[in-house]
Amino acid sequence: MEIEMLRDIPMLAGIDDEGLEEIARLATEFTAPAGQVLAEVGQPGSGLFVIEEGTVEVDLPDGSTVELGPGEFFGEVALLTDAPRNARVRARSDVRALAIERRTFGRLLDAHPTIAVAMLPVVARRLGGH
Ligand code: CMP
């Protein structure tokens, strides 16, 4: 995977090329067809996803939906809280994304705390119900 692609991801802003190369090595790129469920409520969180292309739909417990697109991430709540997935996430279009395993994510946060700082306002908004 080219690190050029990682430069456009806001949660990775401030990570130098060496760090981006490390992330590129540790992340797994995958594609999913429109309609595929990528996270299911109540399931354990095995990893975090960063969207590269396409959009996903997050079906919230209150019946509303939120659309996420390129550069945005999902699946972080279960990793950060050790709770099961709190929403269903489905590919709205064909999607290309990065998957980062739970343990890898922990190691990346240790090595690059700016990732956590960049994610914090987004996570706070999500958990705050906005
Ligand atoms: P997780 O609980 O691991 O799995 C479901 C994911 O949906 C969750 O992590 C978040 O990444 C995402 N999610 C939950 N609530 C919201 C929200 N209000 N806005 C955007 N994404 C959300």
Backbone and ligand atoms as CSV (ligand in chain L), in Angstrom:
chain,resi,resn,atom,element,x,y,z
A,1,MET,N,N,0.845,-1.200,0.000
A,1,MET,CA,C,0.000,0.000,0.000
A,1,MET,C,C,0.881,1.252,0.000
A,2,GLU,N,N,0.479,2.252,-0.763
A,2,GLU,CA,C,1.233,3.498,-0.843
A,2,GLU,C,C,0.922,4.386,0.360
A,3,ILE,N,N,1.945,5.030,0.901
A,3,ILE,CA,C,1.673,5.893,2.049
A,3,ILE,C,C,0.999,7.193,1.624
A,4,GLU,N,N,1.055,7.510,0.314
A,4,GLU,CA,C,0.360,8.710,-0.181
A,4,GLU,C,C,-1.093,8.731,0.287
A,5,MET,N,N,-1.704,7.563,0.219
A,5,MET,CA,C,-3.116,7.427,0.577
A,5,MET,C,C,-3.348,7.749,2.059
A,6,LEU,N,N,-2.366,7.377,2.885
A,6,LEU,CA,C,-2.512,7.581,4.326
A,6,LEU,C,C,-2.365,9.056,4.701
A,7,ARG,N,N,-1.701,9.825,3.831
A,7,ARG,CA,C,-1.489,11.253,4.133
A,7,ARG,C,C,-2.798,12.031,4.178
A,8,ASP,N,N,-3.822,11.534,3.498
A,8,ASP,CA,C,-5.108,12.250,3.439
A,8,ASP,C,C,-6.047,11.878,4.586
A,9,ILE,N,N,-5.595,11.027,5.486
A,9,ILE,CA,C,-6.480,10.565,6.560
A,9,ILE,C,C,-6.274,11.434,7.801
A,10,PRO,N,N,-7.310,12.207,8.186
A,10,PRO,CA,C,-7.126,13.177,9.275
A,10,PRO,C,C,-6.568,12.573,10.571
A,11,MET,N,N,-6.997,11.347,10.937
A,11,MET,CA,C,-6.503,10.805,12.209
A,11,MET,C,C,-5.004,10.498,12.157
A,12,LEU,N,N,-4.431,10.507,10.956
A,12,LEU,CA,C,-2.994,10.237,10.817
A,12,LEU,C,C,-2.192,11.503,10.530
A,13,ALA,N,N,-2.869,12.651,10.587
A,13,ALA,CA,C,-2.162,13.918,10.372
A,13,ALA,C,C,-1.088,14.051,11.446
A,14,GLY,N,N,0.096,14.490,11.050
A,14,GLY,CA,C,1.154,14.669,12.038
A,14,GLY,C,C,2.034,13.444,12.205
A,15,ILE,N,N,1.683,12.341,11.557
A,15,ILE,CA,C,2.550,11.156,11.600
A,15,ILE,C,C,3.573,11.282,10.464
A,16,ASP,N,N,4.850,11.112,10.788
A,16,ASP,CA,C,5.866,11.264,9.739
A,16,ASP,C,C,5.894,10.038,8.810
A,17,ASP,N,N,6.682,10.140,7.745
A,17,ASP,CA,C,6.690,9.084,6.731
A,17,ASP,C,C,7.054,7.723,7.312
A,18,GLU,N,N,7.982,7.735,8.254
A,18,GLU,CA,C,8.389,6.465,8.870
A,18,GLU,C,C,7.199,5.811,9.580
A,19,GLY,N,N,6.444,6.647,10.294
A,19,GLY,CA,C,5.258,6.148,10.993
A,19,GLY,C,C,4.204,5.658,10.016
A,20,LEU,N,N,4.022,6.409,8.926
A,20,LEU,CA,C,3.016,6.005,7.928
A,20,LEU,C,C,3.418,4.682,7.272
A,21,GLU,N,N,4.719,4.503,7.069
A,21,GLU,CA,C,5.174,3.235,6.485
A,21,GLU,C,C,4.913,2.077,7.439
A,22,GLU,N,N,5.101,2.343,8.710
A,22,GLU,CA,C,4.819,1.320,9.723
A,22,GLU,C,C,3.322,0.959,9.693
A,23,ILE,N,N,2.472,1.985,9.623
A,23,ILE,CA,C,1.022,1.744,9.604
A,23,ILE,C,C,0.636,0.973,8.339
A,24,ALA,N,N,1.246,1.356,7.217
A,24,ALA,CA,C,0.950,0.665,5.956
A,24,ALA,C,C,1.320,-0.817,6.055
A,25,ARG,N,N,2.401,-1.098,6.756
A,25,ARG,CA,C,2.816,-2.501,6.923
A,25,ARG,C,C,1.848,-3.261,7.810
A,26,LEU,N,N,1.326,-2.582,8.837
A,26,LEU,CA,C,0.536,-3.276,9.859
A,26,LEU,C,C,-0.953,-3.382,9.508
A,27,ALA,N,N,-1.428,-2.495,8.638
A,27,ALA,CA,C,-2.853,-2.495,8.299
A,27,ALA,C,C,-3.114,-3.439,7.125
A,28,THR,N,N,-4.340,-3.922,7.060
A,28,THR,CA,C,-4.739,-4.804,5.957
A,28,THR,C,C,-5.769,-4.079,5.114
A,29,GLU,N,N,-5.494,-3.954,3.828
A,29,GLU,CA,C,-6.446,-3.289,2.935
A,29,GLU,C,C,-7.435,-4.329,2.426
A,30,PHE,N,N,-8.706,-3.959,2.374
A,30,PHE,CA,C,-9.703,-4.906,1.861
A,30,PHE,C,C,-10.797,-4.140,1.127
A,31,THR,N,N,-11.552,-4.884,0.334
A,31,THR,CA,C,-12.709,-4.279,-0.323
A,31,THR,C,C,-13.951,-5.043,0.115
A,32,ALA,N,N,-15.069,-4.322,0.125
A,32,ALA,CA,C,-16.344,-4.954,0.481
A,32,ALA,C,C,-17.405,-4.442,-0.481
A,33,PRO,N,N,-18.289,-5.307,-0.952
A,33,PRO,CA,C,-19.342,-4.873,-1.860
A,33,PRO,C,C,-20.438,-4.110,-1.117
A,34,ALA,N,N,-21.153,-3.260,-1.858
A,34,ALA,CA,C,-22.294,-2.538,-1.280
A,34,ALA,C,C,-23.209,-3.525,-0.579
A,35,GLY,N,N,-23.657,-3.138,0.611
A,35,GLY,CA,C,-24.597,-3.980,1.342
A,35,GLY,C,C,-23.946,-4.855,2.398
A,36,GLN,N,N,-22.663,-5.082,2.277
A,36,GLN,CA,C,-22.017,-5.975,3.254
A,36,GLN,C,C,-21.965,-5.341,4.646
A,37,VAL,N,N,-22.285,-6.146,5.652
A,37,VAL,CA,C,-22.213,-5.675,7.034
A,37,VAL,C,C,-20.771,-5.795,7.518
A,38,LEU,N,N,-20.233,-4.667,7.993
A,38,LEU,CA,C,-18.828,-4.633,8.416
A,38,LEU,C,C,-18.684,-4.675,9.935
A,39,ALA,N,N,-19.750,-4.278,10.637
A,39,ALA,CA,C,-19.755,-4.387,12.099
A,39,ALA,C,C,-21.204,-4.635,12.514
A,40,GLU,N,N,-21.382,-5.512,13.468
A,40,GLU,CA,C,-22.741,-5.870,13.900
A,40,GLU,C,C,-22.898,-5.613,15.400
A,41,VAL,N,N,-24.023,-5.014,15.769
A,41,VAL,CA,C,-24.290,-4.695,17.172
A,41,VAL,C,C,-24.102,-5.944,18.031
A,42,GLY,N,N,-23.398,-5.763,19.139
A,42,GLY,CA,C,-23.266,-6.846,20.112
A,42,GLY,C,C,-22.081,-7.759,19.876
A,43,GLN,N,N,-21.456,-7.602,18.696
A,43,GLN,CA,C,-20.300,-8.463,18.451
A,43,GLN,C,C,-19.043,-7.852,19.064
A,44,PRO,N,N,-18.092,-8.697,19.422
A,44,PRO,CA,C,-16.843,-8.144,19.958
A,44,PRO,C,C,-16.095,-7.376,18.877
A,45,GLY,N,N,-15.383,-6.357,19.268
A,45,GLY,CA,C,-14.653,-5.538,18.293
A,45,GLY,C,C,-13.271,-6.107,18.048
A,46,SER,N,N,-13.070,-6.621,16.842
A,46,SER,CA,C,-11.764,-7.226,16.547
A,46,SER,C,C,-10.797,-6.199,15.985
A,47,GLY,N,N,-11.325,-5.100,15.494
A,47,GLY,CA,C,-10.423,-4.126,14.898
A,47,GLY,C,C,-11.112,-2.820,14.571
A,48,LEU,N,N,-10.308,-1.932,14.015
A,48,LEU,CA,C,-10.734,-0.584,13.640
A,48,LEU,C,C,-10.622,-0.479,12.119
A,49,PHE,N,N,-11.495,0.292,11.504
A,49,PHE,CA,C,-11.492,0.424,10.052
A,49,PHE,C,C,-11.341,1.890,9.655
A,50,VAL,N,N,-10.586,2.126,8.596
A,50,VAL,CA,C,-10.458,3.468,8.041
A,50,VAL,C,C,-10.886,3.391,6.580
A,51,ILE,N,N,-11.869,4.217,6.208
A,51,ILE,CA,C,-12.412,4.156,4.844
A,51,ILE,C,C,-11.465,4.882,3.883
A,52,GLU,N,N,-11.132,4.221,2.803
A,52,GLU,CA,C,-10.309,4.864,1.763
A,52,GLU,C,C,-11.180,5.333,0.603
A,53,GLU,N,N,-12.118,4.486,0.208
A,53,GLU,CA,C,-13.024,4.826,-0.909
A,53,GLU,C,C,-14.403,4.298,-0.590
A,54,GLY,N,N,-15.433,5.067,-0.999
A,54,GLY,CA,C,-16.807,4.614,-0.801
A,54,GLY,C,C,-17.389,5.138,0.498
A,55,THR,N,N,-18.610,4.736,0.775
A,55,THR,CA,C,-19.278,5.207,1.992
A,55,THR,C,C,-19.905,4.032,2.729
A,56,VAL,N,N,-20.018,4.211,4.046
A,56,VAL,CA,C,-20.723,3.229,4.873
A,56,VAL,C,C,-21.847,3.938,5.608
A,57,GLU,N,N,-22.791,3.134,6.069
A,57,GLU,CA,C,-23.921,3.662,6.812
A,57,GLU,C,C,-23.874,3.070,8.210
A,58,VAL,N,N,-23.925,3.949,9.219
A,58,VAL,CA,C,-23.947,3.493,10.611
A,58,VAL,C,C,-25.400,3.562,11.068
A,59,ASP,N,N,-25.979,2.424,11.419
A,59,ASP,CA,C,-27.368,2.386,11.906
A,59,ASP,C,C,-27.341,2.490,13.424
A,60,LEU,N,N,-27.767,3.617,13.930
A,60,LEU,CA,C,-27.682,3.867,15.364
A,60,LEU,C,C,-28.870,3.237,16.096
A,61,PRO,N,N,-28.665,2.951,17.379
A,61,PRO,CA,C,-29.718,2.282,18.158
A,61,PRO,C,C,-31.044,3.057,18.165
A,62,ASP,N,N,-31.000,4.384,17.982
A,62,ASP,CA,C,-32.250,5.163,18.020
A,62,ASP,C,C,-32.969,5.172,16.665
A,63,GLY,N,N,-32.456,4.414,15.711
A,63,GLY,CA,C,-33.130,4.320,14.413
A,63,GLY,C,C,-32.604,5.288,13.367
A,64,SER,N,N,-31.772,6.241,13.783
A,64,SER,CA,C,-31.212,7.170,12.794
A,64,SER,C,C,-29.957,6.555,12.161
A,65,THR,N,N,-29.535,7.150,11.057
A,65,THR,CA,C,-28.325,6.640,10.400
A,65,THR,C,C,-27.354,7.787,10.158
A,66,VAL,N,N,-26.086,7.437,10.133
A,66,VAL,CA,C,-25.021,8.395,9.855
A,66,VAL,C,C,-24.188,7.808,8.730
A,67,GLU,N,N,-23.814,8.667,7.767
A,67,GLU,CA,C,-22.976,8.176,6.674
A,67,GLU,C,C,-21.528,8.600,6.927
A,68,LEU,N,N,-20.623,7.661,6.718
A,68,LEU,CA,C,-19.197,7.968,6.843
A,68,LEU,C,C,-18.519,7.699,5.510
A,69,GLY,N,N,-17.518,8.512,5.166
A,69,GLY,CA,C,-16.860,8.384,3.866
A,69,GLY,C,C,-15.345,8.386,3.985
A,70,PRO,N,N,-14.681,8.612,2.859
A,70,PRO,CA,C,-13.226,8.520,2.802
A,70,PRO,C,C,-12.536,9.365,3.872
A,71,GLY,N,N,-11.560,8.757,4.526
A,71,GLY,CA,C,-10.790,9.434,5.570
A,71,GLY,C,C,-11.381,9.248,6.952
A,72,GLU,N,N,-12.620,8.761,7.016
A,72,GLU,CA,C,-13.260,8.589,8.330
A,72,GLU,C,C,-13.040,7.153,8.828
A,73,PHE,N,N,-13.158,6.980,10.134
A,73,PHE,CA,C,-12.904,5.669,10.736
A,73,PHE,C,C,-14.143,5.195,11.488
A,74,PHE,N,N,-14.203,3.896,11.714
A,74,PHE,CA,C,-15.248,3.328,12.575
A,74,PHE,C,C,-14.716,2.055,13.217
A,75,GLY,N,N,-15.420,1.620,14.256
A,75,GLY,CA,C,-15.004,0.412,14.963
A,75,GLY,C,C,-14.080,0.691,16.134
A,76,GLU,N,N,-13.875,2.002,16.410
A,76,GLU,CA,C,-12.942,2.367,17.488
A,76,GLU,C,C,-13.571,2.225,18.867
A,77,VAL,N,N,-14.908,2.358,18.950
A,77,VAL,CA,C,-15.534,2.408,20.282
A,77,VAL,C,C,-15.332,1.088,21.023
A,78,ALA,N,N,-15.553,-0.025,20.330
A,78,ALA,CA,C,-15.401,-1.332,20.982
A,78,ALA,C,C,-13.952,-1.561,21.425
A,79,LEU,N,N,-13.017,-1.001,20.673
A,79,LEU,CA,C,-11.615,-1.186,21.057
A,79,LEU,C,C,-11.262,-0.327,22.266
A,80,LEU,N,N,-11.776,0.890,22.269
A,80,LEU,CA,C,-11.408,1.823,23.344
A,80,LEU,C,C,-12.141,1.512,24.640
A,81,THR,N,N,-13.340,0.924,24.539
A,81,THR,CA,C,-14.140,0.690,25.744
A,81,THR,C,C,-14.172,-0.774,26.151
A,82,ASP,N,N,-13.701,-1.664,25.277
A,82,ASP,CA,C,-13.797,-3.101,25.532
A,82,ASP,C,C,-15.245,-3.578,25.600
A,83,ALA,N,N,-16.150,-2.804,25.060
A,83,ALA,CA,C,-17.566,-3.185,25.004
A,83,ALA,C,C,-17.844,-3.754,23.610
A,84,PRO,N,N,-18.977,-4.453,23.450
A,84,PRO,CA,C,-19.334,-4.928,22.102
A,84,PRO,C,C,-19.642,-3.766,21.157
A,85,ARG,N,N,-19.666,-4.033,19.870
A,85,ARG,CA,C,-20.011,-3.020,18.867
A,85,ARG,C,C,-21.342,-2.354,19.229
A,86,ASN,N,N,-21.395,-1.033,19.136
A,86,ASN,CA,C,-22.599,-0.322,19.581
A,86,ASN,C,C,-23.530,0.057,18.421
A,87,ALA,N,N,-23.163,-0.273,17.205
A,87,ALA,CA,C,-24.011,0.046,16.049
A,87,ALA,C,C,-23.677,-0.933,14.926
A,88,ARG,N,N,-24.620,-1.066,14.003
A,88,ARG,CA,C,-24.337,-1.850,12.800
A,88,ARG,C,C,-23.762,-0.919,11.747
A,89,VAL,N,N,-22.712,-1.364,11.086
A,89,VAL,CA,C,-22.105,-0.569,10.014
A,89,VAL,C,C,-22.164,-1.403,8.738
A,90,ARG,N,N,-22.704,-0.789,7.693
A,90,ARG,CA,C,-22.905,-1.493,6.433
A,90,ARG,C,C,-22.323,-0.680,5.281
A,91,ALA,N,N,-21.729,-1.363,4.317
A,91,ALA,CA,C,-21.226,-0.659,3.131
A,91,ALA,C,C,-22.420,-0.133,2.343
A,92,ARG,N,N,-22.428,1.177,2.072
A,92,ARG,CA,C,-23.515,1.751,1.260
A,92,ARG,C,C,-23.174,1.621,-0.218
A,93,SER,N,N,-21.908,1.839,-0.526
A,93,SER,CA,C,-21.396,1.605,-1.888
A,93,SER,C,C,-20.325,0.529,-1.760
A,94,ASP,N,N,-19.711,0.147,-2.865
A,94,ASP,CA,C,-18.506,-0.675,-2.761
A,94,ASP,C,C,-17.484,0.142,-1.973
A,95,VAL,N,N,-16.768,-0.523,-1.104
A,95,VAL,CA,C,-15.891,0.183,-0.178
A,95,VAL,C,C,-14.482,-0.409,-0.231
A,96,ARG,N,N,-13.499,0.478,-0.146
A,96,ARG,CA,C,-12.130,0.020,0.094
A,96,ARG,C,C,-11.690,0.623,1.422
A,97,ALA,N,N,-11.154,-0.193,2.287
A,97,ALA,CA,C,-10.841,0.278,3.631
A,97,ALA,C,C,-9.604,-0.416,4.176
A,98,LEU,N,N,-9.082,0.170,5.240
A,98,LEU,CA,C,-7.987,-0.452,5.977
A,98,LEU,C,C,-8.556,-1.062,7.234
A,99,ALA,N,N,-8.090,-2.238,7.580
A,99,ALA,CA,C,-8.446,-2.863,8.855
A,99,ALA,C,C,-7.197,-2.900,9.721
A,100,ILE,N,N,-7.355,-2.450,10.954
A,100,ILE,CA,C,-6.244,-2.479,11.912
A,100,ILE,C,C,-6.704,-3.302,13.105
A,101,GLU,N,N,-6.017,-4.378,13.353
A,101,GLU,CA,C,-6.401,-5.286,14.442
A,101,GLU,C,C,-6.260,-4.622,15.804
A,102,ARG,N,N,-7.063,-5.106,16.744
A,102,ARG,CA,C,-7.076,-4.561,18.102
A,102,ARG,C,C,-5.669,-4.385,18.684
A,103,ARG,N,N,-4.883,-5.442,18.617
A,103,ARG,CA,C,-3.565,-5.389,19.257
A,103,ARG,C,C,-2.638,-4.405,18.532
A,104,THR,N,N,-2.763,-4.394,17.220
A,104,THR,CA,C,-1.960,-3.470,16.416
A,104,THR,C,C,-2.336,-2.029,16.737
A,105,PHE,N,N,-3.637,-1.786,16.881
A,105,PHE,CA,C,-4.127,-0.439,17.207
A,105,PHE,C,C,-3.525,0.015,18.540
A,106,GLY,N,N,-3.529,-0.878,19.525
A,106,GLY,CA,C,-2.935,-0.553,20.827
A,106,GLY,C,C,-1.467,-0.165,20.685
A,107,ARG,N,N,-0.755,-0.923,19.862
A,107,ARG,CA,C,0.674,-0.635,19.673
A,107,ARG,C,C,0.866,0.689,18.947
A,108,LEU,N,N,-0.007,0.951,17.970
A,108,LEU,CA,C,0.112,2.215,17.226
A,108,LEU,C,C,-0.153,3.412,18.130
A,109,LEU,N,N,-1.134,3.275,19.027
A,109,LEU,CA,C,-1.425,4.391,19.939
A,109,LEU,C,C,-0.250,4.643,20.880
A,110,ASP,N,N,0.395,3.569,21.316
A,110,ASP,CA,C,1.571,3.740,22.180
A,110,ASP,C,C,2.680,4.478,21.433
A,111,ALA,N,N,2.878,4.080,20.183
A,111,ALA,CA,C,3.984,4.646,19.414
A,111,ALA,C,C,3.666,6.047,18.889
A,112,HIS,N,N,2.378,6.308,18.613
A,112,HIS,CA,C,1.976,7.578,17.982
A,112,HIS,C,C,0.751,8.143,18.701
A,113,PRO,N,N,0.955,8.696,19.884
A,113,PRO,CA,C,-0.196,9.197,20.662
A,113,PRO,C,C,-0.996,10.281,19.930
A,114,THR,N,N,-0.411,10.917,18.931
A,114,THR,CA,C,-1.178,11.950,18.215
A,114,THR,C,C,-2.396,11.338,17.508
A,115,ILE,N,N,-2.341,10.034,17.233
A,115,ILE,CA,C,-3.515,9.383,16.630
A,115,ILE,C,C,-4.692,9.489,17.601
A,116,ALA,N,N,-4.418,9.211,18.874
A,116,ALA,CA,C,-5.488,9.268,19.880
A,116,ALA,C,C,-6.012,10.692,20.032
A,117,VAL,N,N,-5.094,11.651,19.991
A,117,VAL,CA,C,-5.499,13.054,20.133
A,117,VAL,C,C,-6.404,13.452,18.968
A,118,ALA,N,N,-6.050,13.001,17.758
A,118,ALA,CA,C,-6.851,13.342,16.575
A,118,ALA,C,C,-8.222,12.663,16.622
A,119,MET,N,N,-8.286,11.465,17.200
A,119,MET,CA,C,-9.553,10.732,17.225
A,119,MET,C,C,-10.500,11.250,18.310
A,120,LEU,N,N,-9.928,11.822,19.355
A,120,LEU,CA,C,-10.721,12.123,20.552
A,120,LEU,C,C,-11.976,12.957,20.304
A,121,PRO,N,N,-11.899,14.100,19.589
A,121,PRO,CA,C,-13.122,14.882,19.401
A,121,PRO,C,C,-14.192,14.120,18.627
A,122,VAL,N,N,-13.761,13.290,17.674
A,122,VAL,CA,C,-14.726,12.515,16.880
A,122,VAL,C,C,-15.432,11.495,17.781
A,123,VAL,N,N,-14.645,10.820,18.595
A,123,VAL,CA,C,-15.208,9.790,19.480
A,123,VAL,C,C,-16.130,10.439,20.513
A,124,ALA,N,N,-15.700,11.586,21.030
A,124,ALA,CA,C,-16.525,12.281,22.031
A,124,ALA,C,C,-17.869,12.672,21.435
A,125,ARG,N,N,-17.855,13.154,20.180
A,125,ARG,CA,C,-19.113,13.526,19.515
A,125,ARG,C,C,-20.002,12.308,19.334
A,126,ARG,N,N,-19.394,11.184,18.918
A,126,ARG,CA,C,-20.187,9.978,18.689
A,126,ARG,C,C,-20.823,9.479,19.986
A,127,LEU,N,N,-20.036,9.449,21.046
A,127,LEU,CA,C,-20.562,8.918,22.299
A,127,LEU,C,C,-21.490,9.917,22.965
A,128,GLY,N,N,-21.342,11.188,22.593
A,128,GLY,CA,C,-22.217,12.214,23.148
A,128,GLY,C,C,-23.552,12.290,22.445
A,129,GLY,N,N,-23.732,11.476,21.432
A,129,GLY,CA,C,-25.030,11.405,20.771
A,129,GLY,C,C,-25.228,12.416,19.670
A,130,HIS,N,N,-24.148,12.931,19.092
A,130,HIS,CA,C,-24.271,13.917,18.012
A,130,HIS,C,C,-23.672,13.403,16.717
L,1,CMP,P1,P,-17.960,0.193,17.466
L,1,CMP,O1,O,-18.886,0.284,18.637
L,1,CMP,O2,O,-16.704,-0.545,17.647
L,1,CMP,O3,O,-18.748,-0.431,16.231
L,1,CMP,C1,C,-19.803,0.329,15.676
L,1,CMP,C2,C,-19.224,1.656,15.248
L,1,CMP,O4,O,-20.144,2.591,14.729
L,1,CMP,C3,C,-18.656,2.396,16.475
L,1,CMP,O5,O,-17.569,1.655,16.987
L,1,CMP,C4,C,-18.357,3.726,15.844
L,1,CMP,O6,O,-17.174,3.656,15.088
L,1,CMP,C5,C,-19.546,3.872,14.884
L,1,CMP,N1,N,-20.509,4.793,15.482
L,1,CMP,C6,C,-21.236,4.606,16.583
L,1,CMP,N2,N,-22.010,5.704,16.844
L,1,CMP,C7,C,-21.722,6.594,15.883
L,1,CMP,C8,C,-22.171,7.916,15.578
L,1,CMP,N3,N,-23.083,8.561,16.334
L,1,CMP,N4,N,-21.634,8.552,14.506
L,1,CMP,C9,C,-20.734,7.926,13.724
L,1,CMP,N5,N,-20.289,6.681,13.951
L,1,CMP,C10,C,-20.774,6.025,15.002
